[in-house]
Amino acid sequence: MRAYFDNAATTRLDPEVLEAMLPLMTEEFGNPSSIHSHGRKVRTAIERARKTVATLLNTSPAEIFFTSGGTEADNTAIRSSIETYGLTHAITSPLEHHAVLHTLEHLHKQGAVTLNLVEVDEEGRINLAHLEELLRANPGTLVSLMHGNNEIGNLLDLETVGRLCQEYKAVFHSDTVQTMGHYRHDLQQLPVDFIVGAAHKFHGPKGVGFLYVNAHTKSGRGPIHPFIHGGSQERNMRGGTENVYGIVGLAKALEIAYAKMESHRQYIESLKSRMIGQLCERLDGVSFNGLSANLSESLYTVLNVGLPSSEMSDMLLFNLDIAGISASGGSACTSGSNLGSHVLSALPHNDAERGAIRFSFSKYNTVEEVDYAVDTLVELFKREQAAVK
């Protein structure tokens, strides 16, 4: 059996999404910036997609800008807001995706901003009292905190953080890549200035995403300057010919996700719950990192499993792969390097000797795959115990 449990890294393309994209790859091939009929037809497809995304998020199409993915969207929000508004201070956490953390660290090293990291507890919860302390000392700052952590699954209360940011006139950006298409975002009600999406996290194509930019920002500031120059595309906000079929695929994938969100959530959550129960019952010494085993406070798509100290910890992912199981030891963006998880390392009292595997689920996973993954893990540890004896 082959089982794919790395959906937080990327998801399988939905066949309906491919069907929506194909005409833009073949018959409707005009450049959307051209004024002739071929170009106008493609431009219409982009604007229809923009309207779809905006309607689902309860905002205006004028506030949605298509990008190459979540990383570009995060960089645009962070760099352009700092440049446009003349911000000199930023607050983030040590648990952020590298698209945010590395960007802010780089700007800090350049002297563009001073940077503070908000404290987190042993399970990765953001210390809201410390956040307010930092905001009180640095009003009018940039705050960048992710909605759903890609490694340990922790969910942030966007409403509470957003209200804090408004109180201290801070600009609030949230990396919502892991929650987009899995949770509803009502941008008429949500107190955020910027959120982002990446199509390949919700069964759309790779290489396309979007940035929501509040037209006047909740912090009372005006629109940001472009991050990428060189053309008038995206209403002068992003130079470069649009990834037309990617954009159409993104909109279709988000439309499907919203239409079937509740049923998908119930199904996927049942798979996650099943894995938690079986691992607790069958594998001595198992634990769960962050809040990932707390179904009400974590992504229903992510389970980060802490495994007993073992001689084979470094080989666990390799052995699972041999058995046909694809999982992750952390973020896919660093899984090809020798670096450990910066998220797990940032948790106080983290035991570096224990192995950690992130299983992330989608609507395409099955009960049989969950059972096979648990059976395989249990068997691997039984073999090691037998070898030691």
JOJOPE-V485944 format. One line per field, one symbol per residue. ss: DSSP state (@ for helix, = for strand, . for the rest). Layout:
ss->???
//
This chain:
ss->..==.=........@@@@@@@@@@@...........@@@@@@@@@@@@@@@@@@@@....@@@====..@@@@@@@@@@@@@@@@...=====....@@@@@@@@@@@@@...=====.=.....=.@@@@@@@@@@....===...=.....==..@@@@@@@@@@...====.....=..=..........=====@@@.......=====...................@@@@.......@@@@@@@@@@@@@@@@.@@@@@@@@@@@@@@@@@@@@@@....==.........=...======.....@@@@@@@@@@..==.=.............@@@@@........======......@@@@@@@@@@@@@@@@@@@@@@.
//
